[in-house]
Amino acid sequence: MRGAPENPTSDESPATRLWFEAALVAGEWLEKVRLSVVDGRVASIERNVAARPGDERCAVGIPGLANLHSHAFQRGMSGLAERRGPASDSFWTWREVMYHFLDRLTPADIEAITALAYVEMLECGFTRVGEFHYVHHDGDGSPYANPGELAERICSAAHDTGISLTLLPSFYAHANFGGLQPTAGQRRFVTSPDQFARIFESAARSVRALPGATVGVAPHSLRAVTPEELKLIIALCPDGPIHLHVAEQVKEVADCVAATGARPVEWLLANAPMDARWCLIHATHMTPEEIAGLATSGATVGLCPITEANLGDGIFPAASFVARGGCFGIGTDSNVNIDAAGELCLLEYSQRLASLGRNVLAGKTGGSTGRSLYEMASTGGSRALQSEPGNLALGSSADIVTLACDYQSLSRRERGDSIFDRHVFGGRGSGTIDRVWVRGKCVVTRGRHIKHKNIFSRFREALKRILSD
């Protein structure tokens, strides 16, 4: 019946009622929609109803997005590596700048920077983050008395900001393939398998205190982990997500071939138990055979187009991968610029540059490229982080992003999926984020996080001290 709730909420139930001019509900655009949220979940959906007193009125509602790959502390070094060196700059020279920046960070600094990064993620529509956490020790490389000191700082930042967290403590033991000794710059994240087991256990305890949080493991990369160590690390988390960097740089691929006789993705497909729990970050440089094998494996590829462009990594073969049934999500990696729609836009634009075509990832004739990108990234991000799919439906987690566009002023042609196209390709002015709810709690209003001022102040003071040393 028109106007009747699909699952009415009792009058006695404490509920938040959100009314939308339009919302994407269970994959369908609906107008004049009221959602009731109870205990962080969508408890009822009413269609074609007028707003009532007490409703929180919104323009356009869409599901929140998962950010599957972040190194939050790197938000503090944004802009610090944009000076040309005496030789050609690359990922490897950028990494030296990162090591130097990292040397200066205290646990309090890491928490302050992480909180600011999470605030900015929420403000651009990410409602969950996968934190690839590889800084474990003090500045001189000595372990903290509490092995989970820095994992607890990340959890504290997630709790403070309200973002959902998948924590991925990372194991890092070597400087390159063949078990080479780590360098001085890597001292804050190098551990033995036994040390890492204690770090993982502590991280898992910290995560249990956070609503909706999960934990996985992140063997850093094939160059930092031996085959024997890889088996030990993934055994620590038999059911959780497994993330690692792979085939990001041409040099990395060449080094892997020299050491193992196989390319990185080729080696993983032949030697690792790849399935839907796995997420390969970047996977930029692959052969057609690797693309097909990775798509078939069920693993997700974690793409971070803004960081990949910033570091000069190369262009991921997304069109070929998707055509073979491959699954991808997006992340912000170095957090040089935190922008969910911007990541999707740059992903599509990179494919256009590579193919000399347009609307490469639209999925079908006449399909909306913006919606296709958003939904593919949502599916992949949720799979990689073992979280609920981003979906406004009965019983789903109330992870909701509202856009501030004037829906009623749009023509019929501009409504529906065109809203995604405006949001992804129109820049910040066209798809402005208005409010964001995570598990039913409003954490962003009028485009600003509710704690933005205080968290930014802490970040600014931390950065002032770090950069003045």
SULFEN-V731996 format. One record per backbone hydrogen bond with DSSP energy under -0.5 kcal/mol. CO is the residue of the C=O (numbers start at 1). NH is the residue of the N-H. E is the energy in kcal/mol with one decimal. If there is no record, write none. Layout:
CO_NH_E / CO_NH_E
//
This chain:
1_4_-1.9 / 10_13_-1.4 / 13_15_-0.6 / 16_18_-0.6 / 16_37_-3.0 / 17_56_-2.9 / 18_35_-3.0 / 19_58_-2.9 / 20_33_-2.1 / 21_32_-1.8 / 22_61_-2.0 / 23_25_-1.0 / 23_30_-2.6 / 24_26_-0.6 / 24_392_-0.5 / 25_28_-2.0 / 28_25_-2.9 / 30_23_-2.3 / 31_48_-1.3 / 32_49_-2.0 / 33_20_-3.2 / 34_46_-2.7 / 35_18_-3.0 / 36_38_-0.5 / 36_43_-3.4 / 36_44_-1.3 / 37_16_-2.3 / 38_41_-1.8 / 40_398_-2.8 / 41_38_-2.5 / 41_43_-0.7 / 42_395_-2.9 / 44_36_-2.1 / 45_6_-2.0 / 46_34_-2.4 / 47_3_-1.0 / 52_55_-2.1 / 55_57_-0.8 / 56_19_-2.7 / 58_21_-1.6 / 59_21_-0.9 / 59_22_-1.9 / 60_403_-2.5 / 61_24_-2.3 / 62_401_-3.0 / 65_127_-2.7 / 65_128_-1.1 / 66_68_-0.8 / 67_130_-2.8 / 69_332_-1.5 / 69_333_-2.9 / 70_132_-2.0 / 71_74_-1.8 / 72_75_-2.2 / 73_76_-1.4 / 74_77_-1.4 / 75_78_-1.2 / 77_80_-2.4 / 79_82_-0.8 / 90_94_-2.3 / 91_95_-2.3 / 92_96_-0.9 / 93_97_-1.3 / 94_98_-2.1 / 95_99_-2.4 / 96_100_-2.0 / 97_101_-2.3 / 98_102_-2.8 / 99_103_-1.7 / 101_104_-1.4 / 102_105_-1.6 / 106_110_-2.4 / 107_111_-2.2 / 108_112_-2.3 / 109_113_-2.8 / 110_114_-2.5 / 111_115_-2.5 / 112_116_-1.8 / 113_117_-2.3 / 114_118_-2.5 / 115_119_-2.3 / 116_120_-2.2 / 117_121_-2.0 / 118_122_-2.3 / 119_123_-2.3 / 120_124_-1.0 / 121_124_-0.7 / 121_126_-2.5 / 122_125_-1.4 / 125_65_-2.1 / 127_164_-2.1 / 128_67_-3.0 / 129_131_-0.7 / 129_166_-2.7 / 130_70_-1.5 / 130_132_-0.9 / 131_133_-1.3 / 131_168_-2.6 / 132_134_-0.8 / 133_170_-3.2 / 134_136_-0.7 / 138_141_-2.1 / 142_138_-2.5 / 145_147_-0.7 / 146_149_-2.2 / 148_152_-2.7 / 149_153_-1.3 / 150_154_-1.8 / 151_155_-2.3 / 152_156_-2.4 / 153_157_-2.0 / 154_158_-2.3 / 155_159_-2.6 / 156_160_-2.6 / 157_161_-2.0 / 158_162_-2.3 / 158_163_-0.6 / 164_129_-2.3 / 165_167_-0.5 / 165_214_-1.9 / 166_131_-2.0 / 167_216_-2.5 / 168_133_-1.5 / 169_218_-2.1 / 170_172_-0.5 / 171_220_-2.6 / 172_191_-1.9 / 176_179_-0.7 / 176_180_-1.3 / 180_175_-1.8 / 183_186_-1.2 / 184_187_-1.6 / 186_189_-1.6 / 186_190_-0.9 / 188_136_-2.3 / 188_137_-2.5 / 189_172_-0.5 / 192_196_-2.7 / 193_197_-2.0 / 194_198_-1.5 / 195_199_-2.0 / 196_200_-3.1 / 197_201_-2.2 / 198_202_-2.2 / 199_203_-2.5 / 200_204_-2.7 / 201_205_-1.8 / 202_206_-2.2 / 203_207_-2.3 / 204_208_-1.5 / 205_209_-0.5 / 206_209_-1.0 / 207_210_-2.1 / 210_213_-1.6 / 214_167_-2.4 / 216_169_-0.6 / 217_243_-2.2 / 218_171_-1.3 / 220_245_-2.8 / 221_224_-0.8 / 221_225_-0.9 / 224_173_-2.3 / 224_174_-1.1 / 226_230_-2.5 / 227_231_-1.5 / 228_232_-1.6 / 229_233_-2.6 / 230_234_-2.2 / 231_235_-1.3 / 232_236_-0.6 / 233_236_-1.1 / 234_237_-0.9 / 235_238_-0.5 / 241_217_-2.3 / 242_279_-2.6 / 244_281_-2.9 / 245_222_-0.6 / 246_283_-2.0 / 247_285_-1.9 / 249_253_-1.8 / 250_254_-2.4 / 251_255_-2.8 / 252_256_-2.1 / 253_257_-2.3 / 254_258_-2.3 / 255_259_-2.0 / 256_260_-2.9 / 256_261_-0.6 / 256_262_-0.7 / 257_261_-1.9 / 263_267_-3.1 / 264_268_-2.3 / 265_269_-2.5 / 266_270_-1.4 / 267_271_-1.8 / 268_272_-2.7 / 272_274_-2.3 / 275_278_-1.8 / 277_242_-2.7 / 278_300_-2.4 / 279_244_-1.9 / 279_281_-0.7 / 280_302_-2.5 / 281_246_-2.1 / 281_283_-1.6 / 284_286_-0.8 / 287_291_-2.5 / 288_292_-2.2 / 289_293_-2.4 / 290_294_-2.9 / 291_295_-2.1 / 292_296_-1.9 / 293_297_-1.5 / 294_298_-0.7 / 294_299_-0.5 / 295_298_-0.6 / 299_327_-0.6 / 300_280_-2.5 / 301_303_-0.8 / 301_329_-2.3 / 302_282_-2.9 / 303_331_-2.3 / 304_308_-3.0 / 305_309_-2.2 / 306_310_-2.4 / 307_311_-2.6 / 308_312_-0.5 / 308_313_-2.6 / 308_314_-0.5 / 309_312_-0.6 / 314_316_-0.5 / 316_318_-2.4 / 317_321_-2.2 / 318_322_-3.0 / 319_323_-2.1 / 320_324_-1.1 / 321_324_-0.5 / 321_326_-2.6 / 322_325_-2.1 / 327_301_-2.2 / 328_380_-0.7 / 329_303_-2.7 / 330_68_-2.4 / 332_335_-3.1 / 333_71_-2.6 / 337_339_-0.8 / 339_343_-2.0 / 340_344_-1.6 / 341_345_-2.6 / 342_346_-2.5 / 343_347_-1.9 / 344_348_-2.1 / 345_349_-2.7 / 346_350_-2.5 / 347_351_-1.5 / 348_352_-1.9 / 349_353_-2.3 / 350_354_-2.0 / 351_355_-2.2 / 352_356_-1.9 / 352_357_-0.8 / 359_362_-1.0 / 364_367_-2.3 / 367_369_-0.5 / 368_372_-2.2 / 369_373_-2.6 / 370_374_-2.3 / 371_375_-2.9 / 372_376_-2.4 / 373_377_-2.5 / 374_378_-2.2 / 375_379_-2.5 / 376_380_-2.5 / 377_381_-2.6 / 378_382_-2.2 / 379_383_-2.0 / 380_384_-2.7 / 381_385_-1.8 / 382_386_-0.6 / 382_387_-2.2 / 383_386_-0.8 / 389_391_-0.8 / 391_393_-1.1 / 392_26_-1.9 / 393_396_-2.2 / 396_42_-2.6 / 397_399_-2.2 / 398_400_-0.8 / 398_440_-2.4 / 399_64_-2.2 / 400_437_-3.0 / 401_62_-2.9 / 402_434_-3.3 / 402_435_-0.6 / 403_60_-1.5 / 405_407_-1.5 / 406_409_-1.0 / 406_410_-0.6 / 407_410_-1.4 / 411_414_-0.9 / 411_415_-0.7 / 412_415_-0.9 / 415_418_-1.5 / 416_419_-2.2 / 417_420_-0.9 / 417_421_-1.5 / 418_422_-2.4 / 419_423_-2.6 / 420_424_-2.9 / 421_425_-2.3 / 422_426_-1.9 / 427_430_-1.4 / 427_431_-1.4 / 432_404_-2.7 / 434_447_-3.3 / 435_402_-2.9 / 436_443_-2.6 / 436_444_-1.5 / 437_400_-1.3 / 438_441_-1.8 / 440_442_-0.5 / 441_438_-2.5 / 441_443_-0.6 / 443_450_-2.4 / 444_436_-1.7 / 445_448_-1.7 / 448_445_-2.7 / 449_452_-1.9 / 451_455_-2.5 / 452_456_-2.9 / 453_457_-1.9 / 454_458_-2.0 / 455_459_-2.2 / 456_460_-2.8 / 457_461_-2.2 / 458_462_-2.2 / 459_463_-2.8 / 460_464_-2.2 / 461_465_-1.8 / 462_466_-2.5 / 463_467_-2.6 / 464_468_-0.8 / 465_469_-0.8 / 466_469_-0.7
//
